[in-house]
Amino acid sequence: MHHTSLIAILVAGFVLAFIFGMIAQRLRLSPLVGYLIAGVIAGPFTPGFVGDQTLAPQLAEIGVILLMFGVGLHFSLGDLLEVKAIALPGAILQIAVATALGWGMAYYLGWSHGAGLVFGLALSVASTVVLLRALEERRLVETSKGRIAVGWLIVEDLAMVLALVLLPALAGLLKGETGDTSQIWSQLFVTLAKVGAFVAFMLIVGRRVIPWILERVAGTGSRELFTLCVLAIALGVAFGSAELFGVSFALGAFFAGMMLNESEFSHQAANETLPLREAFAVLFFVSVGMLFDPQILLKEPLEVLAVFAIIVIGKSVAAYALVRAFGKPNSTALMISASLAQIGEFSFILAGLGMDLEILPKEGHDLILAGALLSIVVNPLLFAWLDRKNAREAAALQEARTDPVAPPVPADIDKHVILIGYGRVGSELARLLGEQKVPMVVIDGEESLIAKARAAGLPAILGNAVNERVLREAVPERATTAMLAIPQALEAGEIIARLREINPNLSIVARAHSDNEVKHLIEHGADGAVMAERELAHSLAEMVLAAPVYRGARHLPPSTALA
């Protein structure tokens, strides 16, 4: 009979993660909660199926490599430098505060100072996955608030990468072993020298060789070879860095991603490897859940609540105070503090390493996992509260707003176009219509985009167009056309329905990304929906038919989907 431990743990991991991930999604929680619970069920502390305890850590290690590779692939030094004045000192101070709180709790529990340090560091860093998903759902990634949050997160991630590198070298000191001090310092020096050699090698050789290899493979036109090349680079650099330079898999994978980010094919590399990265990320969270003993929730409820308070209250208050101290508005401070009120993958990696090095006790590892579970569950609720608060404030501001600087919507405006969304698509559309002297009113919920529209001399309304009060400021009853350039089809459908109620004769055209979105928009009252991919194909075909050899061919029918 074939030995099927690997197959069993893969099947159980994916099936349980899918089931509990779906349940978490239906409950409006992060799917990460479902993945961790799937791991608890497959672990040795609950009845029923128990996954192979030797294979799970190896699968988790692959998950760590691909997670760190993804972090490096999306690392942008430019984004960090743009917000360095607040993200760099803010993140460092917030890490210091959270670490001090964690160390204080560890001291109270009678743990060693080393255990307290590892425990506090694990509680100080937010989950990249949770934060980015929350920002993406609210279209905040490209806003000033979002850039600060992402920059803050990058600093936290870099600090944790450094901690992962130094922890093995300092393990003896952190465990309280009274060894030769000079030996500890020499070991630390050797570790830093190896890391320095690896970083220098990657910056001098890697940043030239890796993009060059990727470009040559992309030139073959083979999608399979391209994907295989990206994975070979990620796993090969991670393994090679550990074998040749003695640094962690995590650091090697992070630098592999950074070097690939230098290539013009970085976006394609990210897209091609995304399914595999997400699959092994799921297995990583499942394997972490397998190490969690849920009995700690009953045995030590007060300690669990204390950890939860450090993560959700301690970190958030520190982040809020720091952002306000840098002169940022209250809304920005609240958004940053809500973003950081959770912990995730780096906390698990650090806690696991601390336990392997016998610095952190098993109880500390369980408390970190319990705190992560609870904080990830609560984080969407914090964002929902913040969304409602922002909506109330925006409505109040809309009622009381008098803005003499902004070009007002002319009282006698007539036969104009209402342009909803002033991002990349909307601003280009406004430029084209402006060249033809078409009167316009812009609506957008982002302050920076509204400022950009007003600088171009356009009447622009700040607010969410789903709000009927905001829509009526654009005088839709006298408009001829409404153009929705926002990428969210569900939100656009609601706006279209409201516009159609106000002015049944309005011509409405919207933007879509799929046939289902086209159908949704037209069902809600749009006269037409433009799909970017279809328009591109249509334009390319028209260019082909414009060639002399095809001049006798008939013109293509319009590509825009009409009601």
C-alpha positions as CSV (number, residue, x, y, z in Angstrom):
1,M,0.0,0.0,0.0
2,H,1.4,3.4,-0.9
3,H,2.2,5.8,1.8
4,T,-0.2,8.7,1.4
5,S,0.6,11.1,4.3
6,L,1.4,13.9,1.9
7,I,-1.7,13.4,-0.2
8,A,-3.9,13.1,3.0
9,I,-2.6,16.4,4.5
10,L,-2.9,18.3,1.2
11,V,-6.5,17.0,0.7
12,A,-7.5,17.6,4.3
13,G,-5.8,21.0,4.3
14,F,-7.4,22.3,1.2
15,V,-10.9,20.8,1.8
16,L,-11.1,22.0,5.4
17,A,-9.7,25.4,4.5
18,F,-12.2,25.8,1.7
19,I,-15.2,24.8,3.9
20,F,-14.2,27.0,6.9
21,G,-13.0,29.8,4.6
22,M,-16.4,29.9,2.9
23,I,-18.1,30.0,6.3
24,A,-15.9,32.8,7.5
25,Q,-16.6,34.7,4.3
26,R,-20.4,34.3,4.7
27,L,-20.1,35.6,8.2
28,R,-18.2,38.7,6.8
29,L,-15.0,37.6,8.5
30,S,-11.5,37.3,7.0
31,P,-11.1,33.8,5.3
32,L,-7.8,33.6,7.3
33,V,-10.0,32.8,10.4
34,G,-11.4,29.9,8.5
35,Y,-8.0,28.6,7.4
36,L,-6.7,28.8,11.0
37,I,-9.8,26.9,12.3
38,A,-9.3,24.3,9.6
39,G,-5.8,23.8,11.0
40,V,-7.1,23.5,14.5
41,I,-9.5,20.7,13.4
42,A,-6.7,18.9,11.5
43,G,-4.3,19.2,14.5
44,P,-3.6,16.9,17.4
45,F,-5.5,18.8,20.0
46,T,-9.0,18.1,18.5
47,P,-10.6,14.7,17.8
48,G,-10.8,13.2,14.3
49,F,-8.3,13.5,11.5
50,V,-4.7,14.4,12.5
51,G,-2.3,15.6,9.9
52,D,1.3,14.4,9.7
53,Q,3.2,16.5,12.1
54,T,6.4,16.2,10.2
55,L,5.1,17.1,6.8
56,A,3.0,20.1,8.0
57,P,6.1,22.2,9.0
58,Q,7.8,21.6,5.6
59,L,4.6,22.7,3.7
60,A,4.5,25.7,6.0
61,E,8.1,26.5,5.1
62,I,7.2,26.6,1.4
63,G,4.3,28.8,2.4
64,V,6.6,31.2,4.2
65,I,9.0,31.3,1.2
66,L,6.2,32.2,-1.2
67,L,4.6,34.6,1.2
68,M,7.9,36.5,1.6
69,F,8.5,36.3,-2.1
70,G,5.2,38.0,-2.6
71,V,6.0,40.7,-0.1
72,G,9.3,41.4,-1.9
73,L,7.6,41.3,-5.3
74,H,5.3,44.1,-4.2
75,F,7.9,46.0,-2.2
76,S,8.3,49.5,-3.6
77,L,11.1,51.7,-2.3
78,G,9.5,54.7,-4.0
79,D,6.2,54.1,-2.1
80,L,8.1,53.9,1.2
81,L,10.2,57.0,0.5
82,E,7.0,59.0,-0.4
83,V,5.7,58.5,3.2
84,K,9.0,58.0,5.0
85,A,8.6,61.1,7.2
86,I,5.7,59.4,9.1
87,A,5.9,55.7,8.2
88,L,9.5,55.2,9.3
89,P,9.5,56.8,12.8
90,G,5.8,56.0,13.3
91,A,6.2,52.2,12.7
92,I,9.5,52.0,14.7
93,L,7.9,53.8,17.7
94,Q,4.7,51.7,17.4
95,I,6.8,48.5,17.3
96,A,8.6,49.7,20.4
97,V,5.4,50.4,22.3
98,A,3.8,47.1,21.4
99,T,7.0,45.1,22.2
100,A,7.2,46.9,25.6
101,L,3.6,45.9,26.4
102,G,4.2,42.3,25.4
103,W,7.4,42.2,27.4
104,G,5.6,43.6,30.4
105,M,2.9,40.9,30.2
106,A,5.6,38.2,29.8
107,Y,7.4,39.6,32.8
108,Y,4.2,39.4,34.8
109,L,3.8,35.7,33.7
110,G,7.3,34.9,34.9
111,W,8.9,34.4,31.5
112,S,12.5,35.3,30.6
113,H,13.4,38.6,29.1
114,G,14.2,36.9,25.8
115,A,10.8,35.3,25.7
116,G,9.2,38.7,26.5
117,L,11.1,40.3,23.6
118,V,10.0,37.7,21.1
119,F,6.5,37.7,22.4
120,G,6.3,41.5,22.2
121,L,7.8,41.6,18.7
122,A,5.2,39.0,17.5
123,L,2.4,41.2,18.8
124,S,3.8,44.4,17.2
125,V,3.5,43.5,13.5
126,A,0.2,43.6,11.5
127,S,-0.8,41.0,8.8
128,T,0.0,42.1,5.3
129,V,-2.8,39.9,3.9
130,V,-5.5,41.3,6.2
131,L,-4.4,44.9,5.9
132,L,-4.2,45.0,2.1
133,R,-7.5,43.2,1.7
134,A,-9.2,45.7,3.9
135,L,-7.7,48.6,1.9
136,E,-8.5,47.1,-1.5
137,E,-12.2,46.5,-0.5
138,R,-12.5,50.3,0.2
139,R,-10.4,51.6,-2.8
140,L,-7.9,53.1,-0.3
141,V,-4.6,51.6,-1.5
142,E,-3.9,54.5,-3.8
143,T,-5.1,57.2,-1.4
144,S,-2.8,59.2,0.9
145,K,-4.2,57.3,3.8
146,G,-3.6,54.0,2.1
147,R,0.0,54.9,1.1
148,I,0.8,55.7,4.7
149,A,-0.7,52.4,5.9
150,V,1.3,50.4,3.3
151,G,4.5,52.3,4.0
152,W,4.0,51.7,7.7
153,L,3.5,48.0,7.0
154,I,6.6,47.8,4.8
155,V,8.7,49.2,7.7
156,E,7.2,46.6,10.1
157,D,7.9,43.8,7.6
158,L,11.5,44.9,7.2
159,A,11.9,45.1,11.0
160,M,10.6,41.5,11.3
161,V,12.9,40.3,8.5
162,L,15.8,41.7,10.5
163,A,14.5,40.1,13.7
164,L,14.3,36.7,11.9
165,V,17.9,37.0,10.8
166,L,19.3,38.1,14.2
167,L,17.2,35.8,16.4
168,P,19.2,32.6,15.9
169,A,22.5,34.4,16.5
170,L,21.2,35.9,19.8
171,A,19.3,32.7,20.9
172,G,21.8,31.8,23.7
173,L,21.8,35.3,25.1
174,L,18.0,35.5,24.9
175,K,17.6,32.2,26.7
176,G,19.7,33.6,29.6
177,E,22.7,31.3,29.0
178,T,25.8,32.6,30.7
179,G,28.2,31.9,27.9
180,D,31.3,33.7,26.7
181,T,30.2,37.2,25.8
182,S,32.9,37.5,23.1
183,Q,31.6,34.3,21.5
184,I,28.1,35.8,21.3
185,W,29.4,39.0,19.7
186,S,31.5,37.1,17.3
187,Q,28.5,34.9,16.3
188,L,26.5,38.0,15.8
189,F,29.2,39.6,13.8
190,V,29.5,36.5,11.6
191,T,25.7,36.5,11.1
192,L,25.6,40.1,10.1
193,A,28.7,39.6,7.8
194,K,26.9,36.7,6.0
195,V,23.7,38.8,5.7
196,G,25.8,41.7,4.4
197,A,27.5,39.4,1.9
198,F,24.2,38.0,0.7
199,V,22.6,41.5,0.3
200,A,25.7,42.7,-1.6
201,F,25.6,39.7,-3.9
202,M,21.9,40.2,-4.6
203,L,22.3,43.9,-5.2
204,I,25.3,43.6,-7.4
205,V,24.7,40.3,-9.2
206,G,21.0,39.4,-8.5
207,R,19.5,42.6,-9.7
208,R,21.2,42.2,-13.0
209,V,21.0,38.5,-13.5
210,I,17.5,37.8,-12.3
211,P,15.7,40.3,-14.6
212,W,17.9,39.3,-17.5
213,I,16.9,35.6,-17.0
214,L,13.3,36.6,-16.8
215,E,13.4,38.7,-19.9
216,R,15.0,35.8,-21.9
217,V,12.4,33.3,-20.7
218,A,9.6,35.7,-21.5
219,G,11.0,36.0,-25.0
220,T,10.3,32.4,-25.6
221,G,6.6,33.1,-25.5
222,S,6.0,30.1,-23.3
223,R,3.7,30.8,-20.3
224,E,4.6,27.5,-18.6
225,L,8.3,28.2,-18.8
226,F,7.8,31.8,-17.5
227,T,5.8,30.6,-14.5
228,L,8.4,27.8,-13.8
229,C,11.2,30.4,-14.1
230,V,9.6,32.7,-11.5
231,L,9.1,29.8,-9.1
232,A,12.6,28.5,-9.7
233,I,14.0,31.9,-8.8
234,A,11.9,32.2,-5.7
235,L,12.6,28.8,-4.3
236,G,16.2,28.6,-5.7
237,V,17.3,31.9,-4.2
238,A,15.6,31.1,-0.9
239,F,17.3,27.7,-0.6
240,G,20.6,28.9,-2.0
241,S,20.7,31.8,0.4
242,A,20.3,29.4,3.4
243,E,22.9,26.9,2.1
244,L,25.6,29.4,0.9
245,F,25.1,32.3,3.2
246,G,23.4,30.8,6.2
247,V,20.5,33.3,6.1
248,S,16.9,32.3,6.5
249,F,14.6,31.1,3.7
250,A,12.4,34.1,4.5
251,L,15.1,36.7,3.8
252,G,16.3,34.9,0.6
253,A,12.7,34.8,-0.7
254,F,12.1,38.4,0.2
255,F,15.2,39.5,-1.8
256,A,14.3,37.3,-4.7
257,G,11.0,39.1,-4.9
258,M,12.7,42.5,-4.6
259,M,15.1,41.7,-7.5
260,L,12.2,40.5,-9.7
261,N,10.4,43.7,-8.9
262,E,13.3,45.4,-10.9
263,S,12.1,43.7,-14.1
264,E,9.5,45.1,-16.4
265,F,7.8,41.7,-16.2
266,S,7.3,41.9,-12.4
267,H,3.6,42.5,-12.8
268,Q,3.2,39.4,-15.0
269,A,5.4,37.4,-12.6
270,A,3.1,38.3,-9.7
271,N,0.0,37.4,-11.7
272,E,1.3,34.1,-13.0
273,T,2.5,32.8,-9.6
274,L,-0.5,34.2,-7.6
275,P,-2.5,30.9,-7.6
276,L,0.4,28.9,-6.2
277,R,1.4,31.5,-3.7
278,E,-2.2,31.7,-2.4
279,A,-2.5,27.9,-2.3
280,F,0.6,27.5,-0.2
281,A,-0.3,30.6,1.9
282,V,-3.5,28.7,2.8
283,L,-1.4,25.7,3.8
284,F,0.8,27.9,5.9
285,F,-2.2,29.2,7.9
286,V,-3.6,25.7,8.2
287,S,-0.3,24.3,9.5
288,V,-0.1,27.2,12.0
289,G,-3.6,26.3,13.2
290,M,-2.5,22.7,13.7
291,L,0.0,23.9,16.4
292,F,-2.7,25.8,18.3
293,D,-4.2,24.2,21.4
294,P,-7.7,25.7,21.8
295,Q,-7.9,24.7,25.4
296,I,-5.9,27.8,26.2
297,L,-9.1,29.8,25.7
298,L,-10.6,28.0,28.6
299,K,-7.5,27.5,30.8
300,E,-6.1,31.1,30.5
301,P,-9.0,33.4,29.4
302,L,-7.6,36.4,31.2
303,E,-4.2,36.0,29.5
304,V,-5.9,35.7,26.1
305,L,-7.9,38.9,26.8
306,A,-4.7,40.7,27.8
307,V,-3.0,39.7,24.5
308,F,-6.1,40.8,22.6
309,A,-6.1,44.1,24.4
310,I,-2.4,44.7,23.5
311,I,-3.1,44.0,19.8
312,V,-6.4,45.8,19.4
313,I,-6.2,48.6,22.0
314,G,-2.5,49.1,22.8
315,K,-1.2,49.1,19.3
316,S,-4.2,51.1,18.0
317,V,-3.9,53.8,20.6
318,A,-0.1,54.1,20.0
319,A,-0.6,54.3,16.2
320,Y,-3.4,56.9,16.6
321,A,-1.4,59.1,18.9
322,L,1.7,58.9,16.7
323,V,-0.2,59.8,13.5
324,R,-1.9,62.7,15.2
325,A,1.5,63.8,16.6
326,F,2.7,64.1,13.0
327,G,-0.1,66.5,12.2
328,K,-2.4,64.1,10.2
329,P,-6.2,64.5,10.4
330,N,-8.3,62.4,12.7
331,S,-9.7,60.3,9.8
332,T,-6.2,59.3,8.8
333,A,-5.2,58.4,12.3
334,L,-8.3,56.3,12.8
335,M,-7.8,54.4,9.6
336,I,-4.2,53.7,10.3
337,S,-5.0,52.5,13.9
338,A,-7.8,50.2,12.6
339,S,-5.5,48.8,9.9
340,L,-2.8,47.8,12.5
341,A,-5.2,46.4,15.1
342,Q,-4.5,42.7,14.1
343,I,-1.6,40.3,13.7
344,G,-0.9,37.6,11.2
345,E,1.7,35.8,9.2
346,F,4.9,37.4,10.5
347,S,3.7,36.9,14.1
348,F,3.3,33.2,13.4
349,I,6.7,32.9,11.7
350,L,8.5,34.8,14.5
351,A,6.6,32.8,17.2
352,G,7.4,29.5,15.5
353,L,11.1,30.4,15.3
354,G,11.1,31.5,18.9
355,M,9.6,28.2,20.0
356,D,12.1,26.2,17.8
357,L,15.0,28.0,19.4
358,E,13.5,27.3,22.9
359,I,13.2,31.0,23.7
360,L,9.4,31.3,23.7
361,P,7.4,28.8,25.7
362,K,4.5,26.8,24.1
363,E,2.1,28.9,26.1
364,G,3.4,32.1,24.5
365,H,2.9,30.5,21.0
366,D,-0.7,29.6,21.9
367,L,-1.4,33.1,23.2
368,I,-0.1,34.7,20.0
369,L,-2.3,32.4,17.9
370,A,-5.3,33.1,20.1
371,G,-4.7,36.8,19.8
372,A,-4.3,36.6,16.1
373,L,-7.6,34.7,15.7
374,L,-9.6,37.1,17.8
375,S,-8.0,40.2,16.3
376,I,-8.6,39.0,12.7
377,V,-12.2,38.3,13.6
378,V,-12.7,41.8,15.1
379,N,-10.8,43.8,12.5
380,P,-13.6,43.9,9.9
381,L,-15.9,45.1,12.6
382,L,-13.6,48.0,13.3
383,F,-13.5,48.9,9.7
384,A,-17.3,48.7,9.4
385,W,-17.6,51.1,12.4
386,L,-15.1,53.4,10.8
387,D,-17.0,53.2,7.4
388,R,-20.3,54.2,9.2
389,K,-18.5,57.0,11.0
390,N,-17.0,58.4,7.8
391,A,-20.3,58.2,6.0
392,R,-22.0,60.2,8.8
393,E,-19.3,62.8,8.8
394,A,-19.3,63.1,5.0
395,A,-23.0,63.6,5.0
396,A,-22.8,66.3,7.6
397,L,-19.9,67.9,5.7
398,Q,-21.9,67.8,2.5
399,E,-24.8,69.6,4.2
400,A,-22.7,72.3,5.8
401,R,-20.0,72.7,3.1
402,T,-19.3,76.1,1.6
403,D,-16.2,76.0,-0.6
404,P,-15.5,79.3,-2.3
405,V,-12.2,78.0,-3.8
406,A,-13.7,75.2,-5.8
407,P,-15.4,75.9,-9.1
408,P,-19.1,75.7,-8.1
409,V,-21.7,73.9,-10.1
410,P,-23.2,76.7,-12.2
411,A,-26.8,77.4,-11.2
412,D,-27.9,77.5,-14.8
413,I,-25.9,74.5,-15.9
414,D,-27.8,72.5,-18.6
415,K,-27.2,69.7,-21.1
416,H,-24.0,68.6,-19.3
417,V,-22.3,65.3,-18.6
418,I,-22.0,63.9,-15.1
419,L,-18.6,62.1,-14.8
420,I,-18.5,59.8,-11.8
421,G,-14.9,58.8,-10.9
422,Y,-11.8,60.9,-11.7
423,G,-9.1,58.2,-11.6
424,R,-7.0,57.2,-14.5
425,V,-10.0,56.4,-16.8
426,G,-12.1,59.3,-15.6
427,S,-9.4,62.0,-15.8
428,E,-8.5,60.9,-19.4
429,L,-12.2,60.9,-20.3
430,A,-12.6,64.4,-18.9
431,R,-9.6,65.6,-20.9
432,L,-11.1,64.3,-24.1
433,L,-14.5,65.8,-23.5
434,G,-13.0,69.1,-22.3
435,E,-11.1,69.4,-25.7
436,Q,-14.6,69.3,-27.3
437,K,-15.9,72.0,-24.9
438,V,-18.4,69.6,-23.4
439,P,-19.8,70.9,-20.0
440,M,-19.1,68.5,-17.2
441,V,-19.6,68.0,-13.4
442,V,-17.2,65.5,-11.7
443,I,-18.1,63.4,-8.6
444,D,-15.5,61.5,-6.7
445,G,-15.0,60.4,-3.1
446,E,-11.3,61.0,-2.9
447,E,-10.1,64.4,-1.9
448,S,-6.9,64.3,-3.9
449,L,-8.8,63.5,-7.1
450,I,-11.3,66.2,-6.5
451,A,-8.5,68.7,-6.0
452,K,-7.0,67.5,-9.3
453,A,-10.3,68.0,-11.1
454,R,-10.8,71.5,-9.6
455,A,-7.3,72.4,-10.6
456,A,-8.3,71.6,-14.1
457,G,-11.2,74.1,-13.8
458,L,-13.9,71.5,-13.5
459,P,-16.9,71.8,-11.2
460,A,-16.2,68.9,-8.8
461,I,-18.3,67.4,-6.0
462,L,-16.6,65.5,-3.1
463,G,-18.7,62.6,-1.9
464,N,-19.9,59.1,-2.7
465,A,-22.3,59.1,-5.7
466,V,-24.4,56.4,-4.0
467,N,-25.6,59.2,-1.7
468,E,-28.6,60.8,-3.5
469,R,-27.8,64.2,-1.9
470,V,-24.4,64.1,-3.6
471,L,-25.9,63.1,-6.9
472,R,-28.5,65.9,-6.8
473,E,-25.7,68.5,-6.5
474,A,-24.7,67.5,-10.0
475,V,-28.2,68.5,-11.3
476,P,-28.9,65.2,-13.0
477,E,-32.5,66.4,-14.0
478,R,-30.9,68.8,-16.5
479,A,-28.0,66.6,-17.6
480,T,-27.9,64.7,-20.9
481,T,-25.5,62.0,-20.0
482,A,-23.9,60.2,-17.0
483,M,-20.7,58.4,-17.4
484,L,-19.5,56.0,-14.6
485,A,-15.8,55.5,-14.7
486,I,-15.5,53.7,-11.4
487,P,-14.4,50.1,-11.5
488,Q,-16.9,48.8,-8.9
489,A,-19.8,47.4,-10.8
490,L,-22.0,46.7,-7.7
491,E,-21.6,50.3,-6.6
492,A,-22.1,51.6,-10.1
493,G,-25.4,49.6,-10.3
494,E,-26.8,51.4,-7.3
495,I,-25.8,54.8,-8.7
496,I,-27.4,54.0,-12.0
497,A,-30.7,53.1,-10.4
498,R,-30.8,56.4,-8.5
499,L,-29.9,58.4,-11.6
500,R,-32.6,56.6,-13.5
501,E,-35.2,57.5,-10.8
502,I,-34.2,61.2,-10.9
503,N,-34.0,61.5,-14.7
504,P,-35.6,58.6,-16.7
505,N,-34.4,60.3,-20.0
506,L,-30.7,60.4,-19.0
507,S,-28.2,58.5,-21.2
508,I,-26.1,56.4,-18.9
509,V,-22.8,54.6,-19.9
510,A,-20.7,52.6,-17.4
511,R,-17.5,50.7,-17.2
512,A,-17.3,46.9,-16.8
513,H,-14.7,44.2,-16.6
514,S,-16.7,41.1,-17.5
515,D,-19.9,40.0,-19.3
516,N,-21.6,39.5,-15.9
517,E,-20.8,43.0,-14.9
518,V,-22.2,44.3,-18.2
519,K,-25.4,42.3,-17.6
520,H,-25.6,43.7,-14.0
521,L,-25.2,47.3,-15.1
522,I,-27.7,47.1,-17.9
523,E,-30.2,45.4,-15.7
524,H,-29.9,48.4,-13.3
525,G,-30.7,50.9,-16.1
526,A,-27.5,51.6,-18.0
527,D,-27.9,52.3,-21.7
528,G,-24.5,50.9,-22.4
529,A,-21.5,49.2,-20.7
530,V,-18.0,49.4,-22.0
531,M,-15.6,46.5,-21.4
532,A,-12.0,47.4,-21.7
533,E,-10.8,44.1,-23.1
534,R,-13.6,44.1,-25.8
535,E,-12.8,47.7,-26.7
536,L,-9.1,46.8,-27.1
537,A,-9.9,43.8,-29.3
538,H,-12.3,46.0,-31.4
539,S,-9.6,48.7,-31.9
540,L,-6.9,46.2,-32.9
541,A,-9.3,44.6,-35.4
542,E,-10.2,48.0,-36.9
543,M,-6.4,48.6,-37.4
544,V,-6.1,45.3,-39.2
545,L,-9.1,46.0,-41.5
546,A,-7.6,49.5,-42.3
547,A,-4.7,47.8,-44.1
548,P,-5.0,48.2,-47.9
549,V,-5.4,44.4,-48.5
550,Y,-8.6,44.4,-46.3
551,R,-10.1,47.7,-47.5
552,G,-13.0,46.0,-49.1
553,A,-14.0,44.4,-45.8
554,R,-17.0,45.7,-44.0
555,H,-16.7,47.7,-40.8
556,L,-17.0,45.9,-37.5
557,P,-20.2,46.4,-35.5
558,P,-20.0,48.6,-32.4
559,S,-18.3,46.8,-29.5
560,T,-20.1,48.6,-26.7
561,A,-22.8,46.4,-25.1
562,L,-26.2,48.2,-25.5
563,A,-29.4,47.7,-23.6
